[in-house]
Amino acid sequence: MGCSHVTMRALLSRIHAPGSISTTCFLNPSFSTTATSASKTLAPTPGPVTLRRFAAMASAAAEEFVKGRVTPNGVAVITLDRPKALNAMNLEMDIRYKAFLDEWETNPSVKCILVESSSPRAFSAGMDIKGVAAEIQKDNNTPLVQKRTLLAMPENGIGLFPDVGFAYIGAKAPGGGAVGLYLGMTGKRISSPADALFIGLGTHYVPSANLVSLKESLLSASFTDDPHRDVESLLTKYKNEPESGPQLEKFLPYIISSFGPDKSAAESVEELKKSSQSSDAAVAEWANDALAGLTKGAPFSLCLTQKHFSRVASAYGNDEHYLSKLAGVMKLEYRIALRSSVRNDFVEGNPKWKPATLEHVDMGEVESVFEPLGAEAELNV
């Protein structure tokens, strides 16, 4: 889950073993989450007929909101069409989305997948942990960004944590995971193509003016036995270099010193306070902005995020460690999400955090959310 309000799109592709398909998704990583308050009055338990009727309605709605088709040249198209909710992905939509991917993955006539929005306002305003991110990120891909790219992971501000595999992406980012942890803990927005490319959330920058032509070329392409290479070739024709360099790179030394994997959340705050006194006005402004971001987060969530991201970053490059693979990260995040979602910080949905300060966070309780679930309750990925 994450948060942004944008109208950009991105192009991703993933390649399978020889003889299987390569999928390409025309995707806008526009994410949003909101907290809901717990109801004080329980509604009557619905009976079997009501539940069946609800399930039927939900399934019908999903068919309306997530549409799929395959073009003659082998491009499978998924269209998200829930504009009133900014294409927010609910469980039924997620299931239907994944069903298309599962079906097309074994269809030899499908060469790539194009995911698009029916609305110019946004691609999607939210995704759940078990769905789209796992499908998109599980193979090689070529994410595409454009000038209006806007990404953020502000879940600490609603008593949760940055999930959907962002720790896995952050572990591969510059700074040994420090940049990912900085973005995850502060909720800082990535608002430029250069920064999105720098952290690894994109591989190509395509100006907005080129997107229509890129899509038309994709839909008319004659694919070889290497669709991934074909997509790369198309991107080369339409990509540009960002107009300015990455801001994250300018502050990388300070990000590393404040958000290195060995830093606790409290130590990160202390390092930022030191940087806020810098004689370099830009550094001082950056540090104060980061501190402001941290103050919006639930203390428990900040400590949880620090622990989770640090563990994933430490596992990066060690193929024997289960957190070096996305499947392992997603399984762990499922455990964390289930337990975090029933804590008062999220249930109440307000900034009256419990505990109220980093100093009062019980690290034993933080550790407990990482514990395995029962065998039948674990996420199967």
C-alpha positions in Angstrom: 0.0 0.0 0.0 1.1 3.6 -0.5 -0.2 7.0 -1.3 -0.1 9.5 -4.1 -2.5 11.4 -6.4 -1.2 11.3 -9.9 -2.3 10.8 -13.5 0.9 9.2 -14.8 1.4 5.8 -16.2 4.3 3.3 -16.2 5.3 0.4 -18.4 6.5 -2.8 -16.9 7.5 -6.1 -18.5 8.5 -9.4 -17.0 10.1 -12.3 -18.8 9.5 -16.0 -18.1 11.5 -19.1 -18.9 12.1 -20.0 -22.6 8.9 -21.1 -24.2 6.6 -19.2 -21.9 5.3 -15.6 -22.2 6.8 -12.3 -21.3 4.3 -9.9 -19.9 4.3 -6.1 -20.1 2.2 -3.9 -18.0 1.3 -0.3 -18.8 1.0 0.7 -15.2 0.6 3.8 -13.2 2.0 3.2 -9.7 -0.5 5.6 -8.0 -1.2 4.2 -4.6 -3.4 5.4 -1.7 -4.5 4.0 1.6 -6.8 5.4 4.2 -7.6 4.3 7.7 -11.1 3.4 8.8 -12.4 3.8 12.3 -13.7 0.8 14.3 -17.5 0.7 14.7 -18.8 0.9 18.2 -22.0 -1.1 17.2 -21.9 -4.5 15.6 -24.3 -5.1 12.8 -26.4 -8.3 12.7 -24.5 -11.3 11.4 -25.6 -11.9 7.8 -27.1 -15.2 6.9 -26.1 -17.5 4.1 -28.4 -16.0 1.5 -27.2 -12.5 2.3 -23.6 -13.6 2.0 -24.2 -15.4 -1.3 -25.9 -12.4 -2.7 -23.1 -10.1 -1.5 -20.5 -12.5 -3.0 -22.4 -12.5 -6.3 -22.7 -8.7 -6.3 -19.0 -8.3 -5.5 -18.0 -10.7 -8.3 -20.2 -8.8 -10.8 -18.7 -5.5 -9.7 -15.2 -6.9 -10.2 -16.1 -7.9 -13.7 -17.2 -4.3 -14.4 -14.2 -2.7 -12.7 -11.4 -5.0 -14.1 -11.8 -5.9 -17.8 -9.5 -8.1 -19.9 -9.0 -8.8 -23.6 -6.3 -10.1 -25.9 -5.4 -8.2 -29.1 -4.5 -10.1 -32.4 -0.7 -9.4 -32.0 -0.6 -11.0 -28.5 -1.0 -8.0 -26.2 -3.3 -8.9 -23.4 -5.0 -5.7 -22.0 -6.3 -5.2 -18.5 -8.4 -2.0 -18.0 -9.1 -0.7 -14.5 -12.5 1.0 -14.8 -13.6 2.2 -11.3 -13.1 6.0 -11.8 -15.3 7.2 -9.0 -12.9 5.4 -6.5 -9.8 6.3 -8.5 -9.6 2.6 -9.4 -8.9 1.6 -5.8 -8.3 -2.2 -5.8 -10.6 -4.1 -3.5 -10.2 -7.8 -2.8 -12.6 -8.9 -5.6 -10.8 -6.7 -8.1 -7.5 -8.1 -7.0 -8.6 -11.6 -7.4 -10.0 -10.9 -10.9 -6.7 -9.1 -11.8 -4.6 -12.0 -10.7 -6.9 -14.5 -12.5 -6.2 -12.8 -15.8 -2.4 -12.9 -15.1 -2.6 -16.6 -14.2 -4.6 -17.4 -17.3 -2.4 -15.5 -19.7 0.9 -16.8 -18.1 0.3 -20.2 -19.7 -1.3 -18.9 -22.9 1.3 -19.2 -25.7 -0.5 -16.6 -27.8 0.0 -13.9 -25.2 3.3 -12.0 -25.6 2.9 -9.2 -23.1 0.3 -7.6 -20.8 -0.8 -4.0 -21.0 -2.4 -2.6 -17.8 -4.2 0.7 -18.2 -6.7 3.0 -16.5 -10.0 4.2 -18.0 -9.6 7.5 -16.2 -7.1 10.3 -16.8 -7.2 11.2 -13.1 -5.2 8.2 -11.7 -4.2 4.7 -12.5 -5.0 3.2 -9.0 -5.5 4.6 -5.6 -4.6 1.5 -3.6 -3.6 -2.2 -3.7 -3.6 -4.9 -1.0 -0.6 -6.9 0.1 -1.7 -10.2 -1.5 -2.3 -9.1 -5.0 -0.9 -6.9 -7.7 2.6 -6.1 -6.3 3.5 -9.8 -6.0 2.5 -10.5 -9.6 4.3 -7.5 -11.0 7.5 -7.7 -9.1 8.1 -11.5 -9.1 10.0 -11.5 -12.4 12.3 -9.3 -14.5 10.6 -6.1 -15.3 11.1 -2.7 -16.9 9.1 -0.1 -15.0 8.5 3.1 -16.8 8.1 6.6 -15.3 7.1 10.0 -16.6 7.3 13.6 -15.6 4.2 13.5 -13.4 5.4 10.4 -11.5 4.5 10.7 -7.8 5.1 7.9 -5.4 5.1 7.6 -1.6 4.7 5.0 1.2 3.0 6.9 4.1 1.6 3.9 6.0 3.3 4.8 9.2 1.0 7.8 9.4 -2.0 5.5 9.7 -0.5 3.0 12.1 0.6 0.4 9.6 3.9 -0.1 7.7 5.1 0.2 4.1 4.3 -3.2 2.6 3.7 -4.7 -0.9 7.4 -5.6 -1.1 8.7 -2.0 -0.9 11.4 -3.2 1.6 12.6 -5.6 -1.2 12.9 -2.7 -3.6 14.5 -0.6 -1.0 17.1 -3.2 -0.2 18.4 -3.0 -3.8 18.5 0.8 -3.8 21.6 2.8 -3.3 22.9 3.2 0.2 22.6 -0.4 1.3 18.9 0.0 2.0 19.2 3.4 3.7 17.3 5.2 0.9 14.4 2.7 1.1 14.3 3.0 4.9 14.4 6.8 4.6 11.4 6.8 2.2 9.5 4.2 4.2 9.9 5.9 7.6 9.4 9.5 6.6 6.7 8.9 3.9 8.7 11.2 1.7 7.2 11.6 -1.8 9.2 10.7 -4.9 8.1 13.4 -7.2 10.6 13.3 -10.1 11.5 10.7 -12.7 15.2 11.0 -11.8 14.5 10.0 -8.2 12.3 7.1 -9.3 15.0 5.8 -11.5 17.7 6.3 -8.8 15.9 4.1 -6.3 15.0 1.5 -8.9 11.2 2.1 -9.1 11.7 2.7 -12.8 14.1 1.8 -15.6 13.0 4.2 -18.3 11.7 7.8 -18.4 9.2 8.4 -21.2 7.7 12.0 -21.5 3.9 12.2 -21.3 3.8 13.4 -24.9 5.3 10.1 -26.0 3.0 7.7 -24.1 0.2 7.5 -26.8 2.7 6.7 -29.5 4.4 4.1 -27.3 1.1 2.4 -26.6 0.2 2.4 -30.3 3.6 0.9 -31.1 3.1 -1.8 -28.5 -0.4 -2.7 -29.8 0.9 -3.0 -33.4 4.2 -4.7 -32.6 5.2 -8.0 -34.2 6.8 -9.9 -31.4 9.7 -12.3 -31.7 10.5 -15.2 -29.4 12.0 -12.6 -27.0 9.1 -10.2 -26.1 11.2 -8.6 -23.3 13.8 -7.5 -25.8 11.1 -6.3 -28.1 9.7 -4.1 -25.3 13.1 -2.8 -24.5 13.6 -1.8 -28.1 10.4 0.1 -28.1 11.3 1.9 -24.9 14.6 3.0 -26.4 12.7 4.8 -29.2 10.5 6.8 -26.8 12.6 7.3 -23.7 14.4 10.5 -22.7 16.8 11.4 -19.9 15.2 13.2 -17.0 15.5 17.0 -17.1 17.3 17.1 -13.8 19.4 14.8 -11.6 18.1 12.9 -8.6 17.7 14.9 -5.4 18.1 11.7 -3.4 21.6 11.3 -4.7 22.6 14.8 -3.4 21.7 13.8 0.1 22.8 10.2 0.0 25.6 10.6 2.6 23.2 12.1 5.1 20.6 9.5 4.3 23.1 6.7 5.0 24.3 8.3 8.2 20.7 8.7 9.5 19.0 5.6 8.1 21.6 2.9 7.9 20.4 -0.6 8.8 22.3 -0.4 12.1 20.3 2.7 13.2 17.3 2.4 15.5 14.4 4.7 14.9 15.5 6.8 17.9 19.0 7.0 16.6 17.7 8.1 13.2 15.9 11.0 14.9 19.1 12.0 16.7 21.2 12.0 13.5 18.6 14.1 11.8 18.6 16.6 14.6 22.4 17.0 14.1 22.0 17.5 10.4 19.3 20.0 11.0 22.0 22.2 12.5 24.2 22.0 9.4 25.6 25.2 8.0 24.5 24.0 4.6 21.0 25.3 4.3 19.9 22.6 1.8 21.0 19.9 4.2 19.3 21.5 7.2 16.1 21.8 5.2 16.3 18.2 4.2 16.8 17.1 7.8 13.9 19.2 9.1 11.7 17.8 6.4 12.6 14.3 7.3 12.0 15.0 11.0 8.6 16.4 10.1 7.8 13.2 8.3 8.8 11.0 11.2 6.6 13.0 13.6 3.5 12.0 11.5 4.2 8.3 12.0 3.0 6.0 14.8 6.1 5.3 17.1 5.4 1.6 17.0 5.1 1.6 13.2 8.4 3.5 12.9 10.2 0.9 15.0 8.5 -1.9 13.1 9.4 -0.4 9.7 13.0 0.2 10.8 13.3 -3.4 11.9 11.7 -4.9 8.8 13.5 -2.8 6.2 16.9 -3.4 8.0 16.4 -7.2 8.0 15.5 -7.3 4.4 18.5 -5.0 3.5 20.8 -7.2 5.5 19.6 -10.3 3.6 20.1 -8.8 0.2 22.7 -10.7 -1.8 22.5 -13.8 0.4 20.7 -16.3 -1.7 20.3 -18.7 1.2 18.3 -16.2 3.2 14.5 -16.3 2.7 14.3 -12.5 2.8 16.6 -12.2 -0.2 13.7 -13.3 -2.3 10.4 -11.4 -2.9 8.3 -14.4 -2.0 10.0 -14.5 1.5 9.5 -10.8 2.0 5.8 -11.0 1.0 5.2 -13.9 3.4 6.7 -11.9 6.2 4.8 -8.8 5.3 1.6 -10.8 5.4 2.3 -11.8 9.0 3.1 -8.2 9.9 0.1 -6.8 8.2 -2.3 -9.1 9.9 -1.0 -8.3 13.3 -0.5 -4.6 12.7 -4.1 -4.2 11.4 -5.6 -5.2 14.8 -3.5 -2.9 16.9 -5.2 0.2 18.3 -3.0 2.6 16.2 -4.7 1.4 13.0 -8.1 0.4 14.4 -8.6 3.9 15.9 -7.3 5.6 12.7 -6.1 8.7 14.5 -2.8 10.2 15.6 -3.3 9.3 19.3 -0.6 6.7 19.1 -0.1 4.0 21.7 2.7 4.2 22.7 3.0 7.9 22.2 6.8 8.1 21.9 9.7 6.0 20.5 11.2 5.6 23.9 8.1 3.8 25.1 7.9 1.3 22.3 8.2 -2.3 23.6 10.7 -3.9 21.2 9.6 -7.3 22.4 6.2 -6.5 21.0 7.8 -5.3 17.8 9.6 -8.6 17.5 6.4 -10.6 18.1 4.7 -9.3 14.9 7.4 -11.1 12.8 6.7 -14.5 14.3 5.3 -17.2 12.0 1.6 -17.8 11.8 0.0 -21.2 11.9 0.9 -23.4 9.0 -2.6 -23.0 7.4 -2.6 -19.2 8.0 0.7 -18.4 6.2 0.6 -16.6 2.8 1.1 -19.0 0.0 3.3 -17.4 -2.7 
